Amino acid sequence: MSAALRIGLIGLDTSHAVAFTEILNGRAALANGARVTCAFPGGAKDWPISWSRIEGFTAKIKEFGVEVLADLDAVAKKSDLIFITEVDGRMHRDFFEKVARRRKPVFIDKPFATSSQDAERMLALAGQAGIPLMSCSSLRYAEAFAKALADDAKGAIVGVDVFGPMSLEAAAPGLFWYGVHGIEMVVRAMGAGCGAIQATNREDGEVYTMQWKDGHLATYRGLRKAHSDFGAVIHREKGFQFVDVASGTKPYYASLLEAILKTLPAGRSDVPPAEMLETVRIMEAGNKARLTPGAAVTV
């Protein structure tokens, strides 16, 4: 990987764009030379949480010497690695299709897409064009969670119960707004292969039960009128592990960036494409399940 790796951001309507820039361009920058050098604001005109934040976040990244360009393709052209950080997952397919002709590695921030059709299309295009493509939530790389998953002293994983905050946004319905973090953790622990999902939906939160095709079970509890912590219980053949996600010492974003920079510039994704698609499929099926509580929906 070149010491002068240039990263371009597409979408400045999320705090993630600022967090990535602070880590890569700040005083405590990752020791690999990669820097955010340019950006395109993006934004969704029909979503206040998107357009209302662009001005403030744009001002912050300019403080780190980032050039803000008015053209999406200009960012792709001037970058070695592209981050689609647009907060609106509905726009990710369109943005990816526009930068794909540059055939450069791409990271897409969560959610990868808001429909399995869009996710499948992007993965197919990436495969056809030979574009290294990666997408995930930073919670996949939370230090305490990663350490627990790597410690198999109690045998293989047979299930996982994940919990976390689950606020709702109309433009990113159901699980696609904040639920994506918990579902990402479930898929990271269980892998692809979920066959069905059921939901219990209440004002103060929701519970999703997922059954894998091998018979193993997983749950996700999304909280609205309780604490805002993320955590998990990993069930293994000979015991269990409790994970307080916040107990790690390294920021989630730093661990995520390390994984991106270790793999995408080398031509591969650290997240298997099957798991990227699985996360979207589970959220899509989960959103159907929350409309018919108790009924099993095929993933």
C-alpha positions as CSV (number, residue, x, y, z in Angstrom):
1,M,0.0,0.0,0.0
2,S,1.3,3.4,-0.9
3,A,2.2,5.8,1.9
4,A,0.4,8.5,0.0
5,L,-3.0,6.7,-0.2
6,R,-5.7,9.3,-1.0
7,I,-9.2,8.7,0.4
8,G,-12.2,10.5,-1.0
9,L,-15.5,10.8,0.9
10,I,-18.9,10.8,-0.8
11,G,-21.5,12.0,1.6
12,L,-20.9,14.6,4.4
13,D,-24.3,14.3,6.1
14,T,-23.0,11.9,8.9
15,S,-20.8,12.2,11.9
16,H,-18.9,9.2,10.5
17,A,-17.3,11.3,7.8
18,V,-15.9,13.6,10.5
19,A,-14.8,10.7,12.7
20,F,-13.0,9.0,9.8
21,T,-11.3,12.2,8.9
22,E,-10.2,13.0,12.5
23,I,-8.6,9.6,12.8
24,L,-6.9,9.6,9.4
25,N,-5.8,13.2,9.3
26,G,-5.5,14.2,13.0
27,R,-2.5,14.2,15.3
28,A,-3.0,10.6,16.3
29,A,-3.4,9.5,12.7
30,L,-3.1,5.8,11.9
31,A,0.5,4.9,11.0
32,N,0.0,4.1,7.4
33,G,0.0,7.4,5.6
34,A,-3.6,7.2,4.4
35,R,-5.4,10.6,4.4
36,V,-8.8,12.0,3.5
37,T,-7.9,14.4,0.7
38,C,-11.2,15.3,-1.0
39,A,-15.0,15.0,-0.5
40,F,-18.4,15.5,-2.1
41,P,-21.2,16.7,0.2
42,G,-24.1,14.5,-1.1
43,G,-27.2,14.5,1.0
44,A,-30.9,13.6,0.7
45,K,-33.2,16.6,0.0
46,D,-36.2,14.7,1.4
47,W,-34.6,13.8,4.8
48,P,-33.9,16.6,7.3
49,I,-31.5,14.5,9.3
50,S,-29.4,14.4,6.1
51,W,-29.4,17.8,4.5
52,S,-29.5,19.8,7.7
53,R,-26.1,18.4,8.9
54,I,-24.1,18.9,5.7
55,E,-23.0,22.5,6.3
56,G,-21.7,21.8,9.8
57,F,-19.9,18.5,9.0
58,T,-18.4,20.0,5.8
59,A,-16.9,22.9,7.9
60,K,-15.4,20.4,10.3
61,I,-13.6,18.2,7.7
62,K,-12.3,21.4,6.0
63,E,-10.3,22.0,9.2
64,F,-8.3,18.9,8.3
65,G,-7.3,20.2,4.9
66,V,-9.9,18.2,2.9
67,E,-10.8,19.7,-0.5
68,V,-14.6,19.8,-1.0
69,L,-15.6,19.2,-4.6
70,A,-19.0,19.9,-6.3
71,D,-18.8,16.8,-8.5
72,L,-19.0,13.1,-7.3
73,D,-16.8,11.8,-10.2
74,A,-14.1,14.4,-9.4
75,V,-13.7,12.9,-6.0
76,A,-13.5,9.4,-7.5
77,K,-10.9,10.5,-10.0
78,K,-8.7,12.2,-7.4
79,S,-8.8,9.3,-4.9
80,D,-7.1,5.9,-4.5
81,L,-9.8,4.6,-2.2
82,I,-13.4,5.8,-2.1
83,F,-15.6,5.9,1.0
84,I,-19.4,6.3,0.4
85,T,-20.4,7.7,3.7
86,E,-23.7,9.1,2.6
87,V,-26.1,8.5,5.5
88,D,-29.0,7.7,3.2
89,G,-28.7,4.0,2.3
90,R,-31.3,4.5,-0.5
91,M,-28.6,6.5,-2.4
92,H,-25.8,4.0,-2.1
93,R,-26.5,2.0,-5.2
94,D,-26.7,5.1,-7.4
95,F,-23.5,6.5,-6.0
96,F,-21.6,3.2,-6.4
97,E,-22.8,2.8,-10.0
98,K,-21.4,6.3,-10.7
99,V,-18.0,5.7,-9.2
100,A,-17.7,2.1,-10.5
101,R,-16.3,3.2,-13.8
102,R,-13.1,4.4,-12.0
103,R,-12.6,0.7,-10.9
104,K,-11.2,1.8,-7.5
105,P,-11.7,0.1,-4.1
106,V,-14.9,1.2,-2.4
107,F,-16.1,1.1,1.3
108,I,-19.8,1.8,1.8
109,D,-20.8,2.8,5.3
110,K,-23.8,1.2,6.9
111,P,-26.4,0.3,5.8
112,F,-24.9,-1.3,2.7
113,A,-28.3,-0.9,1.0
114,T,-31.9,-0.6,2.0
115,S,-33.1,-3.5,-0.3
116,S,-31.6,-6.9,-1.2
117,Q,-32.1,-6.0,-4.8
118,D,-29.7,-3.0,-4.5
119,A,-27.2,-5.0,-2.5
120,E,-27.2,-7.8,-5.1
121,R,-26.8,-5.3,-7.9
122,M,-23.8,-3.7,-6.3
123,L,-22.1,-7.0,-5.5
124,A,-22.7,-8.2,-9.1
125,L,-21.3,-5.0,-10.5
126,A,-18.3,-5.1,-8.2
127,G,-17.6,-8.7,-9.3
128,Q,-17.9,-7.9,-13.0
129,A,-15.7,-4.9,-12.8
130,G,-13.2,-6.4,-10.4
131,I,-13.8,-3.7,-7.8
132,P,-12.9,-4.5,-4.2
133,L,-16.1,-3.7,-2.2
134,M,-16.6,-3.7,1.5
135,S,-19.5,-2.6,3.7
136,C,-20.4,-3.0,7.4
137,S,-21.2,-1.3,10.7
138,S,-18.2,-0.3,12.9
139,L,-19.7,-2.5,15.6
140,R,-18.4,-5.5,13.7
141,Y,-14.9,-4.4,14.8
142,A,-15.7,-3.4,18.4
143,E,-12.6,-4.5,20.3
144,A,-14.4,-6.4,23.1
145,F,-16.7,-8.2,20.6
146,A,-13.8,-9.2,18.3
147,K,-11.8,-10.6,21.2
148,A,-14.7,-12.7,22.4
149,L,-15.3,-14.1,19.0
150,A,-11.7,-15.0,18.6
151,D,-11.6,-16.9,21.9
152,D,-13.0,-20.3,21.2
153,A,-11.8,-22.0,24.4
154,K,-15.4,-22.9,25.2
155,G,-16.1,-24.4,21.8
156,A,-17.9,-23.4,18.7
157,I,-20.6,-20.7,18.7
158,V,-24.2,-22.1,18.8
159,G,-26.1,-18.9,19.2
160,V,-25.9,-15.2,20.1
161,D,-28.2,-12.7,21.8
162,V,-27.4,-9.1,20.9
163,F,-28.9,-5.9,22.3
164,G,-28.6,-2.2,21.5
165,P,-30.6,1.1,21.0
166,M,-33.1,1.1,18.1
167,S,-34.4,4.5,17.3
168,L,-36.6,4.8,14.2
169,E,-36.4,7.0,11.1
170,A,-39.0,7.0,8.3
171,A,-36.4,7.4,5.5
172,A,-34.5,4.3,6.9
173,P,-37.4,2.2,8.1
174,G,-37.3,-0.3,10.9
175,L,-34.0,-2.0,11.3
176,F,-32.2,0.0,8.6
177,W,-31.5,3.0,10.8
178,Y,-30.0,1.9,14.2
179,G,-30.9,-1.7,14.2
180,V,-28.3,-2.3,11.5
181,H,-25.6,-2.3,14.3
182,G,-27.2,-5.1,16.2
183,I,-27.9,-7.2,13.1
184,E,-24.3,-6.7,11.9
185,M,-23.1,-8.2,15.2
186,V,-25.5,-11.1,14.8
187,V,-24.2,-11.9,11.3
188,R,-20.6,-11.4,12.4
189,A,-21.0,-14.1,15.1
190,M,-23.3,-16.5,13.2
191,G,-22.2,-16.1,9.6
192,A,-24.6,-16.3,6.6
193,G,-27.4,-18.8,6.5
194,C,-30.4,-17.3,8.3
195,G,-33.5,-19.0,7.1
196,A,-36.4,-17.2,8.9
197,I,-37.1,-14.3,11.3
198,Q,-39.9,-13.4,13.7
199,A,-40.6,-10.1,15.5
200,T,-42.3,-8.8,18.6
201,N,-42.9,-5.1,18.2
202,R,-43.7,-2.8,21.2
203,E,-43.5,0.9,21.8
204,D,-40.5,0.6,24.1
205,G,-38.6,-1.8,21.8
206,E,-38.5,-4.8,19.6
207,V,-37.2,-8.4,19.7
208,Y,-36.2,-10.4,16.7
209,T,-35.7,-14.2,16.7
210,M,-33.7,-15.6,13.9
211,Q,-33.3,-19.3,13.0
212,W,-30.3,-20.4,10.9
213,K,-30.7,-23.2,8.4
214,D,-28.5,-25.4,10.6
215,G,-31.1,-25.0,13.5
216,H,-29.1,-22.5,15.6
217,L,-30.9,-19.5,17.0
218,A,-30.0,-15.8,17.5
219,T,-31.9,-12.8,18.9
220,Y,-31.6,-9.1,18.6
221,R,-33.3,-6.8,21.2
222,G,-33.7,-3.2,20.0
223,L,-34.3,-0.8,22.9
224,R,-36.1,2.6,22.8
225,K,-37.0,3.4,26.4
226,A,-34.0,2.0,28.2
227,H,-30.2,2.3,28.2
228,S,-28.3,3.0,25.0
229,D,-25.5,0.5,25.4
230,F,-24.6,-2.3,23.0
231,G,-23.8,-5.8,24.2
232,A,-24.1,-9.5,23.5
233,V,-24.1,-12.9,25.0
234,I,-22.3,-15.4,22.8
235,H,-23.4,-19.0,23.4
236,R,-20.8,-21.7,22.9
237,E,-20.8,-25.5,23.2
238,K,-19.3,-25.4,26.7
239,G,-20.3,-22.1,28.1
240,F,-21.0,-18.4,27.3
241,Q,-19.3,-15.1,27.0
242,F,-20.9,-11.7,27.9
243,V,-19.6,-8.8,25.9
244,D,-19.9,-5.2,27.0
245,V,-19.1,-3.5,23.6
246,A,-18.0,-0.3,25.3
247,S,-15.4,-2.0,27.4
248,G,-12.7,-2.0,24.7
249,T,-10.0,0.7,24.7
250,K,-9.8,1.3,21.0
251,P,-12.5,3.3,19.2
252,Y,-14.7,1.3,16.9
253,Y,-14.0,3.5,14.0
254,A,-10.2,3.1,14.4
255,S,-10.6,-0.7,14.3
256,L,-12.8,-0.5,11.2
257,L,-10.4,1.8,9.4
258,E,-7.5,-0.6,10.2
259,A,-9.5,-3.5,8.6
260,I,-10.4,-1.4,5.5
261,L,-6.8,-0.2,4.9
262,K,-5.4,-3.7,5.5
263,T,-7.6,-5.3,2.8
264,L,-9.3,-3.0,0.3
265,P,-6.1,-1.4,-1.2
266,A,-4.8,-5.0,-1.5
267,G,-7.8,-5.9,-3.7
268,R,-10.0,-7.7,-1.2
269,S,-12.8,-7.1,1.4
270,D,-12.4,-8.0,5.0
271,V,-16.1,-8.7,5.1
272,P,-17.3,-11.6,3.0
273,P,-19.8,-10.5,0.3
274,A,-22.2,-13.2,1.6
275,E,-22.3,-11.5,5.0
276,M,-22.8,-8.1,3.5
277,L,-25.8,-9.4,1.6
278,E,-27.0,-11.4,4.5
279,T,-27.2,-8.4,6.8
280,V,-29.4,-6.5,4.3
281,R,-31.6,-9.6,3.7
282,I,-32.2,-10.1,7.4
283,M,-33.1,-6.4,7.9
284,E,-35.4,-6.5,4.9
285,A,-37.2,-9.7,6.2
286,G,-37.2,-8.3,9.7
287,N,-39.1,-5.2,8.5
288,K,-41.7,-7.4,7.0
289,A,-41.9,-9.5,10.2
290,R,-42.4,-6.4,12.4
291,L,-45.7,-5.7,10.4
292,T,-47.0,-9.2,11.3
293,P,-45.7,-9.9,14.9
294,G,-45.1,-13.5,15.6
295,A,-45.3,-14.7,12.0
296,A,-42.1,-16.2,10.6
297,V,-40.8,-14.5,7.5
298,T,-38.4,-16.3,5.2
299,V,-35.0,-14.5,4.7
